[in-house]
């Protein structure tokens, strides 16, 4: 995708009412931020909110959450974007080193960034479901990922925003009732309990729910979609037929119903979707503004449930 097309797509999204723009220091190692900066230079700063995820890249330092790395990554992000303040700085994970040895340092650094005005609020990426008691936490790392762990981190870091990967095939897209009794607290219930905002990323399952990738699709080395086998892609392709018959066969139509589904299931969440052209932006917004009947929603829900069950059966059949 050409940078000029990406900037045009972002500007079109802004013109149609998009207000939240998400980036990360590892997206193209800063390139994505500079592209977004090209758009931000052309719109009023007060009309947008910028979220940036950091923590996957530590450079040559000991840990991504060291004070030096946090300051450095925020400063570089500000330069790439051409802004003085990040609205939300999202921590990519809950690993603060063995025995949480970097937690106090990170906590104090994040507070300093808030006090200086470089960052308005701090968030964290979290799993969709938080077990009450993790089955096998790492006693050295201290980040088993269960509910007590995130309760602790929420208070320590004064988190305001929680970000999670969610899409229509996941059982925890909107409420803990869908996860099954005793399976843990959903991130959305956790956020409600703590009074935090939520953001959803990957609502289209890396593009698979748009139907663009058939069983013969080839992905480059390092592409996250290489985790899906041809059999997985075949199941997804077949499972989307029910949606194609009702909403249309083009990928934009399937993307629109998936985004609508996420927004309806999680009405209080920000849903983050990638775009590659102004035309795609227009189609996405067109779908969000269109009427979707309750019957259509039920049809979509059944199709996604059936597809999820098919993938689960296939995964179970391939287990050693």
Secondary structure by P-SEA (a helix, b strand, c coil): ccaaaaaaaaaaaaaacccbbbbccccccaaaaaaaaaaaaccccccbbbbbbcccccccccccccaaaaaaaaaaaaaaaccccccccccccccccccccaaaaaaaaaaaaaaaccccbbbbbbccbbbcccccccccccccccaaaaaaaaaaacccbbbbbbccccccccccccccccccccaaaaaaaacbbbbbcccccccccccccccccccccccccccccaaaaaaaaaaaaaaaacccccaaaaaaaaaaaaaaacccbbbbbbbccaaaaaaaaaaaaccccaaaaaaaaaaaaaaaaaaaaaaaaacc
